[in-house]
Amino acid sequence: MSPDYDGDLEKLRAIALALPGTAEKLSHGSPGFLIEKGRFFAYIWHNHHSDGETAVIVKTTGADEQEALIEAQPGLYFKPPYLGPSGWMAIRTDAAETDWDHIGDRVAQSWEMVAPRRLLEMGGR
């Protein structure tokens, strides 16, 4: 679990809200980031249901990508409960040297998966 959840939230907030057309909203008690029409592209969970994890949750292209990410870096990625079966992936933020550039790239990719064309044309990354 991250020792600095508030700092992690502020970093994610800066990344997510820098993307066009985004807003923040609580969803089931956790901050989530969405675009128009309520399509979420990122969440942050901290000790969700006492699981001991702090993670940024992002969309993936599906089960194949999830499996590849977990296989390549099992200490970084895990399939989150509830959202995992729908293609979401969790990225742990409790490492001493969390790579926020990498997380930013994954958040931008997730945003691109839900953004309408006109927002995509405004640019993400």
Residue pairs with C-beta under 8 A, 6 or more apart in sequence:
1 46
1 47
1 52
1 53
1 54
1 94
2 8
2 46
2 54
2 93
2 94
2 98
3 94
5 46
5 54
8 44
8 46
8 54
8 56
8 93
8 98
9 31
9 44
11 100
11 103
12 31
12 33
12 42
12 44
12 56
12 103
12 107
13 24
13 31
13 33
15 100
15 103
15 104
15 107
15 108
16 22
16 24
16 33
16 41
16 42
16 107
16 111
17 23
17 24
17 33
19 35
19 107
19 108
19 111
19 115
19 124
20 115
20 119
20 122
20 123
20 124
21 35
21 36
21 115
21 119
21 122
22 33
22 34
22 35
22 41
22 111
23 33
23 34
23 35
24 31
24 32
24 33
24 34
25 31
25 32
25 33
25 34
26 32
27 40
27 43
30 43
30 44
30 45
30 46
30 48
31 43
31 44
32 40
32 42
32 43
33 40
33 41
33 42
33 43
33 107
34 40
34 41
35 41
35 111
35 114
35 115
35 116
35 119
36 116
36 119
39 114
40 114
41 58
41 59
41 107
41 110
41 111
41 113
41 114
41 115
42 56
42 57
42 58
42 107
42 110
42 111
43 56
43 57
43 83
44 54
44 55
44 56
44 57
44 93
45 53
45 54
45 55
45 57
45 80
45 90
46 53
46 54
47 53
47 54
48 80
48 81
49 81
51 81
53 78
53 90
53 92
53 94
54 92
54 93
54 94
55 78
55 80
55 90
55 91
55 92
55 93
56 90
56 91
56 93
56 103
56 106
56 107
57 80
57 83
57 88
57 89
57 90
57 91
58 88
58 89
58 91
58 106
58 107
58 109
58 110
59 87
59 88
59 89
59 109
59 110
59 113
59 114
60 66
60 69
60 87
60 88
60 89
60 110
61 87
61 113
62 87
63 87
65 87
65 89
66 77
66 79
66 84
66 87
66 89
69 76
69 77
69 89
70 77
70 78
70 79
75 92
75 95
76 91
76 92
76 95
77 89
77 90
77 91
77 92
78 89
78 90
78 92
79 88
79 89
79 90
80 88
80 89
80 90
84 90
89 106
91 102
91 103
91 106
92 98
93 103
104 125
105 125
108 124
108 125
111 124
112 120
112 124
115 124
